């Protein structure tokens, strides 16, 4: 037993010894591994590398080798320095992380110490300061708040970075490990090579330094990753402290703002009251004081107005600043939550909340005008201030004295003149009295005259009396002016007081205008920054929401949880729409009455307007009755017929709107009903316009087959689009308000499927969107597939994305419908205007050829064919309308353009490009590929349409030679295609510097292999530039005759006289003999050969031939016709008539008519047109032969002798 016990004790002792040794080994293992790693890396010292750099010049190496060695050593030295920096960085980080708990405790204590003071306390603290000091304090607090906000922004950025730190650190460590593995491979290759390269040892040192640097970087990253949560806690504590400091500063600034405004207003009012008191005290004094006081009053009012403006701008700037800060906070929250939540549906919910929280900004567009006016007023007031001085008062006082003295001088002078005149009058009166007292005998007549004069004397005015009155008035005025002068001389102190007050007013006014100008400029800048930040944030939100799932994917679990989720959603949709409708109906009863009357009117006027529309249809095509307003009236009646149901829906939508305290269900129904009303109106109007005998058929001349096809399929589209418009709007609102939408997904998908079916049936023949069937079906099936894409997106959980695209798709459908209607209306009215003009000209022509009574006769023309409209005008209208359609599409879809920036993150491949002399790998993303396709497609469309538009708008108005416009448009087409191709390939990374060699190589290779095609291509360019033939020229080449109809890049098409198209390679036109009948002049010569019988009168013959030529209207007189007697024929005397005609098409008709005229004239003058004559001599015939030329012989008697006959 004791032996067994000893043995057990020994075994247990050995076990414990083994465990102890194992623990020691495990404890020393990391250190051993580290030592082994450090011994594996033979890291050189910086001193060794520096010595090696200094000794490079002593080595027997070439300059290139020395430079290469120096580069390797310099890079090694740089890496060693970075290794030391990483060591120090690691040491510092360990100390910082060790101190984090203490810092957090300190920050928490600081937060607890801080308390937000009450407004009354702050007001009492600041109220004791003067206005200037308050403004200084306000500026300091605003600077402090700006600094705190900057710290908060930086801290928020650090929080976002720290939240992403575990993922980013892991990715960086993986990348560093990959680089390390690559460097180890290079090191093994270097050490294992049989023939080591030059500078092997230095290269090995460089690799060692790189590996050590990467190892140190990973140590730092591991430390950061391990302590990221503690560091995040420190940052959150700092944010809490800074946020509290910001709240305190904001409250202080608000109180200071109110105090500054109050005190500024009080001081301004004080100045105004002072000015008013001075004015009132001056009202009963001298007018000079009144005038100056009135100016002061005006300045006081200006000062008060500027102060009020300054207060208002301060208020607006505070609001803008708060909105700016709110947008920054929203952006920081989005960055932080995006880093945490990644692409989960919860992030979509959060982003929709932030989008809803974006402030609605109200821009003040009058700021530029306010700034300009303030600067001008400030300049004027500064100039007025410069005028004010002691000299100004002296000058003003002296001027007033001088004015009074001048008036006094004038009055004194006038008074002296009057007194002198009075003196003379008195002298004259005394003399007359002396003469009247002398005793003289007067004749009776004189006595009578004297008595008469005496009788008349009392009736005459008394001149001395009037003069005395004038003198008295002037003396009074003189006394007044003298007194006034005395008063003015004593007014100088009062004037100085008024001017001093004005100077103070101007100082205050200039100061306030400076502040106003400063705050206006600040407000303008803040406003611009606010708009920019909000737009950028809204675009960023839209982009993120578009690519983030808003719901869970629809699967079996979704269907199982649908009843529960729908129940929760119905429970959250609160409100009483009927009560809101009833209240609004009572409060806004006049609008309700108006809606009701309009609805009743549309119903009652349906039948009369339908008859009126039929009457309008009967006028279409009748030139004398048709006009430009017929079709617009018809369209308006169709819109009126479509109005009742949409009007009722819009009535319900309007009376469900709530300005305040919105209930969710009421708001959602109101928005949904408005969209429903628009969709119903649009599709009802399409139904009325495309039905039998509707506007499209009677006015626009669409075929009955097409209108029947449209009308039938529009009803199916209405069955889908009308509920789809309602669901899209309601679901969009619910997604924003509830952050979820379950109920609308199934109806949305069903309606989208029905819409796709309706579009499939609609876009089948006889409806063609384009003349080319390939393009038609390509575009048509793209449109048909679009609703199916919305269904797929909904199934995958991207319901918000599907709703957004569906909303734009519906708006695009409305746009295309309106565009088609306007285009058809313009073409129809152009047709009406052209036919009315033609009809007017026909009437004028008929009136000119008839008697005045007959000119008044009217007539009807048959229904007009639409193809009679000028093709050139139609093409111009099409081009203009297409441009407008593109602009309208851009306006609808432009707000979604930023979402496609996400495609920049999808890299397809990489290509090398030289940037600043270095080869760099540039990624090619999906957006580049799509852009390349768009560029190529646009270039093809432009190459097909732009040359035609150029010809219509520009070339057709220029006087160009025949074929020039075709050459220009063809070259433009080639240029657009070439430039578009090069741009598209450049977008794909195939730069021109690389393409040019490829093009050169292909040109050489293809030049030998396809030399005939290249020869035709070059010949085509020669034809376009040299223009030996042009479109419309009549040519002869070889045995081919005809008119040039097309000149293509490889061959030219000639239409011969049998209307057959002959394709001739372009090379033939350059190398073979070519006759161009209309190259420089269309005039050609016709030669008519006539042979008359021998014995005919030659002079008469010539005369008749010339007469026939001169009498023909198409024969030119310059060059004049000629007749030549050419030769003595076998049976005829041969003549040639040579004439010239203006056009090539006149040759055959002119030849025919001349030959007929010559035949008639020769017959009339008995000139024979001879025919060939021959004598036949028969040498012998057999005895038994019977010749058809010799009549049978009578039976001969014996007396007859044999003979021979001549024929």
Residue pairs with C-beta under 8 A, 6 or more apart in sequence:
41 208
41 211
41 212
42 204
42 205
42 208
43 80
43 83
43 205
43 208
43 209
43 212
44 76
44 80
44 205
44 208
44 209
45 80
46 77
46 80
46 81
49 73
49 76
49 77
49 80
49 205
50 77
52 73
52 202
53 70
53 73
53 74
53 77
56 66
56 69
56 70
56 73
57 66
59 66
59 69
61 69
65 198
68 199
69 199
69 202
72 199
72 202
72 203
72 206
73 202
75 206
76 202
76 205
76 206
76 209
79 206
79 209
79 210
79 212
79 213
80 209
82 213
83 209
83 212
83 213
83 216
86 213
86 216
86 217
86 219
86 220
87 216
89 220
90 216
90 219
90 220
90 223
93 220
93 223
93 224
93 227
94 223
97 223
97 227
97 230
97 231
100 227
100 230
100 231
100 233
100 234
101 230
103 234
103 237
104 233
104 234
104 237
107 234
107 237
107 238
107 240
107 241
108 237
110 241
111 237
111 240
111 241
111 244
114 241
114 244
114 245
114 248
116 244
116 247
116 248
116 251
117 248
117 251
117 252
119 251
119 254
119 255
122 251
122 252
122 255
123 255
123 258
123 259
126 134
126 137
126 252
126 255
126 256
126 259
127 259
129 137
130 263
131 260
131 263
131 264
131 267
134 256
134 259
134 260
134 263
135 260
137 256
138 253
138 256
138 257
138 260
141 249
141 252
141 253
141 256
142 253
144 249
145 246
145 249
145 250
145 253
148 242
148 245
148 246
148 249
149 246
149 325
149 328
151 238
151 242
152 239
152 242
152 243
152 246
153 328
153 332
155 235
155 238
155 239
155 242
156 239
156 332
156 335
156 336
157 332
157 335
158 235
159 232
159 235
159 236
159 239
159 336
160 332
160 335
160 336
160 339
161 168
162 228
162 231
162 232
162 235
163 232
163 336
163 339
163 340
164 339
165 224
165 225
165 228
166 225
166 228
169 221
169 222
169 224
169 225
169 228
170 225
172 217
172 221
173 218
173 221
173 222
176 214
176 217
176 218
176 221
177 214
177 218
179 210
179 214
180 211
180 214
180 215
183 207
183 210
183 211
183 214
184 211
186 207
187 204
187 207
187 208
187 211
190 196
190 197
190 200
190 203
190 204
190 207
191 204
197 203
224 231
254 318
257 314
257 318
261 311
261 314
264 307
264 310
264 311
264 512
265 307
265 311
267 508
268 303
268 304
268 307
268 508
268 512
269 304
271 300
271 303
271 504
271 505
271 508
272 300
272 301
272 303
272 304
274 501
275 293
275 296
275 297
275 299
275 300
275 501
275 505
276 297
276 300
278 293
278 296
278 497
278 498
278 501
279 290
279 293
279 294
279 296
279 297
282 289
282 290
282 292
282 293
282 494
282 498
283 290
283 293
285 491
285 494
286 484
286 487
286 488
286 491
288 396
288 400
288 488
288 491
288 495
289 491
289 494
289 495
289 498
292 396
292 495
292 498
292 499
292 502
293 498
295 502
296 498
296 501
296 502
296 505
299 502
299 505
299 506
299 509
300 505
302 377
302 509
303 505
303 508
303 509
303 512
306 509
306 512
306 513
306 516
307 512
309 370
309 516
310 512
310 515
310 516
310 519
313 516
313 519
313 520
313 523
314 519
316 364
316 523
317 519
317 522
317 523
317 526
320 361
320 523
320 526
320 527
320 530
321 526
323 359
323 361
323 530
323 534
324 526
324 529
324 530
324 533
326 357
326 359
327 358
327 359
327 530
327 533
327 534
327 537
328 533
330 354
330 357
330 358
330 537
331 533
331 537
331 540
333 354
334 350
334 351
334 354
334 537
334 540
334 541
334 544
337 347
337 350
338 347
338 544
341 347
341 350
343 547
343 548
343 549
344 549
345 548
345 549
345 550
345 551
345 552
345 797
347 544
347 548
348 545
348 548
348 549
348 550
348 800
349 550
349 739
349 740
351 541
351 544
351 545
351 548
352 545
352 550
352 735
352 736
352 739
352 800
353 739
354 541
355 538
355 541
355 542
355 545
355 736
356 736
356 737
358 534
358 537
358 538
358 541
359 534
361 527
361 530
361 531
361 534
363 527
363 531
364 523
364 527
367 520
367 523
367 524
367 527
368 524
370 520
371 517
371 520
371 521
371 524
374 513
374 516
374 517
374 520
375 517
377 513
378 510
378 513
378 514
378 517
381 506
381 509
381 510
381 513
382 510
384 506
385 503
385 506
385 507
385 510
388 499
388 502
388 503
388 506
392 499
393 492
393 495
393 496
393 499
396 495
396 499
397 488
397 491
397 492
397 495
400 488
400 491
401 485
401 488
401 489
404 481
404 484
404 485
404 488
405 485
407 481
408 478
408 481
408 482
408 485
411 474
411 477
411 478
411 481
412 478
414 474
415 471
415 474
415 475
415 478
418 467
418 470
418 471
418 474
419 471
421 467
422 464
422 467
422 468
422 471
425 463
425 464
425 467
426 464
429 464
442 450
539 898
540 898
542 895
542 896
542 898
542 899
543 898
543 899
543 901
543 902
545 800
545 801
546 800
546 801
546 804
546 896
546 899
546 902
547 801
547 899
547 902
549 796
549 797
549 798
550 735
550 741
550 797
550 798
550 799
550 800
550 801
551 740
551 741
551 742
551 745
551 797
551 798
551 799
551 800
552 558
552 797
553 795
553 796
553 797
554 745
554 794
554 795
554 797
562 742
565 740
565 742
566 742
566 743
569 734
569 738
569 740
569 741
569 742
569 743
570 743
572 664
572 738
573 664
573 665
573 668
573 734
573 738
574 663
574 664
574 665
575 663
575 664
575 665
575 666
575 667
576 663
576 666
577 656
577 663
577 665
577 666
577 669
580 656
580 658
580 663
580 666
581 652
581 655
581 656
584 655
584 656
584 657
585 592
585 655
588 655
591 654
592 651
592 655
595 647
595 651
595 654
598 647
599 644
599 647
599 648
599 651
602 640
602 643
602 644
602 647
603 644
605 640
606 641
609 637
609 640
609 641
610 637
610 641
612 637
613 634
613 637
613 638
613 695
614 693
616 630
616 633
616 634
616 637
617 634
617 693
617 698
617 699
619 625
619 626
619 627
619 630
620 626
620 630
620 631
620 698
620 699
620 863
621 862
621 863
621 864
622 860
622 861
622 863
623 835
623 836
623 839
623 860
623 861
623 864
624 839
624 858
624 860
626 832
626 835
626 836
627 832
627 836
628 829
628 832
628 833
630 699
630 832
631 695
631 699
631 700
631 825
631 828
631 829
632 825
634 695
634 698
634 699
635 689
635 695
635 821
635 825
638 685
638 688
638 689
638 694
638 695
639 681
639 685
641 684
641 688
642 681
642 684
642 685
642 687
642 688
643 681
645 680
645 684
646 677
646 678
646 680
646 681
646 684
647 677
649 673
649 674
649 676
649 677
649 680
650 673
650 674
650 677
652 673
653 669
653 670
653 671
653 673
653 674
653 677
654 670
656 666
656 669
656 670
656 673
657 667
657 670
658 666
658 667
658 670
664 737
664 738
667 733
667 737
668 730
668 733
668 734
668 737
669 730
671 729
671 730
671 733
672 726
672 727
672 729
672 730
672 733
673 726
674 729
675 725
675 726
675 728
675 729
676 722
676 725
676 726
676 729
678 725
678 814
679 721
679 722
679 724
679 725
679 726
679 810
680 718
680 722
682 814
682 817
683 714
683 717
683 718
683 721
683 722
684 718
686 710
686 714
686 817
687 711
687 714
687 715
687 718
688 694
688 695
689 695
689 696
689 821
690 696
690 697
690 707
690 710
690 711
690 714
691 707
691 711
692 704
692 707
692 708
692 711
694 707
694 711
696 702
696 707
696 710
696 824
697 703
697 704
697 707
699 828
700 824
700 825
700 827
700 828
701 866
703 766
705 766
706 766
706 767
709 762
709 764
709 766
709 767
710 762
710 767
713 758
713 761
713 762
714 762
716 754
716 757
716 758
716 761
716 762
717 755
717 758
717 759
717 762
719 754
719 758
720 751
720 752
720 753
720 754
720 755
720 757
720 758
721 751
721 755
721 758
721 810
721 813
723 747
723 751
724 748
724 751
724 752
724 755
724 806
724 810
725 810
727 744
727 747
727 748
727 751
728 748
728 803
728 806
728 807
728 810
729 807
730 744
731 741
731 744
731 745
731 748
731 799
731 803
732 800
732 803
732 804
732 807
734 740
734 741
734 743
734 744
735 741
735 799
735 800
735 803
741 799
745 794
745 799
748 790
748 794
748 799
748 802
748 803
748 806
749 790
749 791
749 794
749 795
752 787
752 788
752 790
752 791
752 794
752 806
753 787
753 788
753 791
755 787
756 784
756 785
756 786
756 787
756 788
759 783
759 784
759 787
760 784
763 769
763 780
763 783
763 784
768 776
769 775
769 776
769 779
769 780
770 776
770 779
786 805
786 809
787 806
787 809
789 805
790 802
790 805
790 806
790 809
791 802
793 799
793 801
793 802
793 805
794 802
804 896
805 896
808 892
808 893
808 896
811 892
812 889
812 892
812 893
815 885
815 888
815 889
815 892
816 885
819 881
819 884
819 885
819 888
822 881
823 877
823 878
823 881
826 877
826 881
827 866
827 869
827 874
827 877
830 869
830 870
830 873
830 874
830 877
831 864
831 866
831 868
831 869
834 868
834 869
834 870
835 861
835 864
835 868
839 861
843 855
846 855
846 857
847 855
848 855
850 857
872 952
872 956
875 948
875 949
875 952
876 949
876 952
876 953
879 945
879 948
879 949
879 952
882 945
900 927
901 927
903 925
903 926
903 927
903 930
904 925
904 926
904 927
905 925
906 925
906 926
906 927
907 923
907 924
907 925
907 926
908 924
908 925
908 926
908 928
908 929
909 923
909 924
910 921
910 922
910 923
910 924
911 921
911 922
911 924
911 989
912 919
912 920
912 921
912 922
913 919
913 920
913 922
913 989
913 991
914 920
922 989
924 988
924 989
928 987
928 988
928 989
929 988
931 987
932 984
932 985
932 987
932 988
933 984
935 980
935 983
935 984
935 987
936 980
936 981
936 984
938 980
939 976
939 977
939 979
939 980
939 981
939 983
939 984
940 977
940 980
942 976
942 980
943 973
943 974
943 976
943 977
943 980
944 973
946 972
946 973
946 976
947 968
947 969
947 970
947 972
947 973
948 969
950 968
950 969
950 972
951 965
951 968
951 969
955 964
955 965
955 968
955 969
956 965
958 965
962 1030
962 1031
962 1032
962 1033
962 1078
963 1027
963 1029
963 1030
963 1031
963 1032
963 1033
964 1027
966 1030
966 1031
966 1047
967 1024
967 1025
967 1027
967 1030
970 1024
970 1047
971 1024
974 1049
982 992
982 995
985 995
986 992
986 995
1006 1013
1006 1014
1007 1014
1012 1065
1012 1067
1013 1050
1015 1067
1016 1049
1016 1050
1016 1051
1016 1065
1016 1066
1016 1067
1017 1049
1017 1050
1017 1066
1019 1065
1019 1066
1019 1067
1019 1069
1019 1070
1020 1047
1020 1048
1020 1049
1020 1050
1020 1052
1020 1066
1022 1066
1022 1070
1023 1029
1023 1047
1023 1052
1023 1066
1023 1069
1023 1070
1024 1047
1028 1069
1028 1070
1028 1074
1028 1076
1028 1079
1029 1035
1029 1044
1029 1047
1029 1052
1029 1069
1029 1074
1029 1076
1029 1079
1030 1044
1030 1047
1031 1044
1031 1045
1031 1046
1031 1047
1032 1043
1032 1044
1032 1078
1033 1043
1033 1044
1033 1076
1033 1077
1033 1078
1033 1079
1034 1041
1034 1042
1034 1043
1034 1044
1034 1076
1034 1077
1034 1078
1034 1144
1035 1041
1035 1042
1035 1043
1035 1044
1035 1054
1035 1074
1035 1075
1035 1076
1035 1077
1036 1074
1036 1075
1036 1077
1037 1054
1037 1064
1037 1068
1037 1069
1037 1072
1037 1073
1037 1074
1037 1075
1038 1068
1038 1072
1038 1073
1040 1054
1040 1056
1040 1062
1040 1064
1041 1056
1041 1057
1042 1054
1042 1055
1042 1056
1042 1057
1042 1062
1043 1054
1043 1055
1044 1052
1044 1053
1044 1054
1045 1053
1045 1054
1045 1055
1045 1061
1046 1052
1046 1053
1047 1053
1047 1066
1050 1065
1050 1066
1051 1063
1051 1064
1051 1065
1051 1066
1052 1063
1052 1064
1052 1065
1052 1066
1052 1069
1053 1061
1053 1062
1053 1063
1053 1064
1054 1061
1054 1062
1054 1064
1055 1061
1055 1062
1056 1062
1077 1084
1077 1144
1078 1144
1082 1142
1082 1143
1082 1144
1083 1116
1083 1140
1083 1141
1083 1142
1084 1140
1084 1141
1084 1144
1084 1147
1085 1138
1085 1139
1085 1140
1086 1138
1086 1139
1086 1140
1086 1141
1086 1147
1086 1150
1086 1151
1086 1154
1087 1136
1087 1137
1087 1138
1088 1136
1088 1137
1088 1138
1088 1139
1088 1151
1088 1154
1088 1155
1088 1158
1089 1126
1089 1134
1089 1135
1089 1136
1089 1137
1090 1101
1090 1105
1090 1134
1090 1135
1090 1136
1090 1137
1090 1158
1090 1169
1091 1129
1091 1131
1091 1132
1091 1133
1091 1134
1091 1135
1091 1169
1091 1170
1092 1098
1092 1101
1092 1132
1092 1133
1092 1135
1092 1162
1092 1167
1092 1168
1092 1169
1092 1170
1093 1131
1093 1132
1093 1133
1093 1167
1093 1168
1093 1169
1093 1170
1094 1131
1094 1132
1094 1133
1094 1170
1096 1133
1096 1167
1096 1168
1097 1167
1098 1125
1098 1133
1100 1165
1100 1167
1101 1133
1101 1135
1101 1162
1101 1167
1102 1123
1102 1125
1102 1135
1104 1158
1104 1161
1104 1162
1104 1165
1104 1167
1105 1123
1105 1135
1105 1137
1105 1158
1106 1121
1106 1123
1106 1137
1107 1161
1108 1137
1108 1154
1108 1157
1108 1158
1108 1161
1109 1115
1109 1121
1109 1137
1109 1139
1109 1154
1110 1117
1110 1121
1111 1157
1112 1139
1112 1150
1112 1153
1112 1154
1112 1157
1114 1141
1114 1142
1114 1146
1114 1149
1114 1150
1114 1153
1115 1121
1115 1139
1115 1140
1115 1141
1115 1150
1115 1154
1116 1139
1116 1140
1116 1141
1116 1142
1119 1140
1121 1137
1121 1138
1121 1139
1121 1140
1122 1137
1122 1138
1122 1139
1123 1135
1123 1136
1123 1137
1123 1138
1124 1135
1124 1136
1124 1138
1125 1133
1125 1134
1125 1135
1126 1134
1126 1135
1126 1136
1127 1134
1128 1134
1130 1172
1131 1170
1131 1171
1131 1172
1131 1173
1132 1169
1132 1170
1133 1170
1137 1154
1137 1158
1139 1150
1139 1154
1141 1147
1141 1150
1159 1169
1162 1168
1162 1169
1176 1207
1177 1206
1177 1207
1178 1187
1178 1189
1178 1207
1181 1187
1186 1192
1189 1207
1190 1205
1190 1207
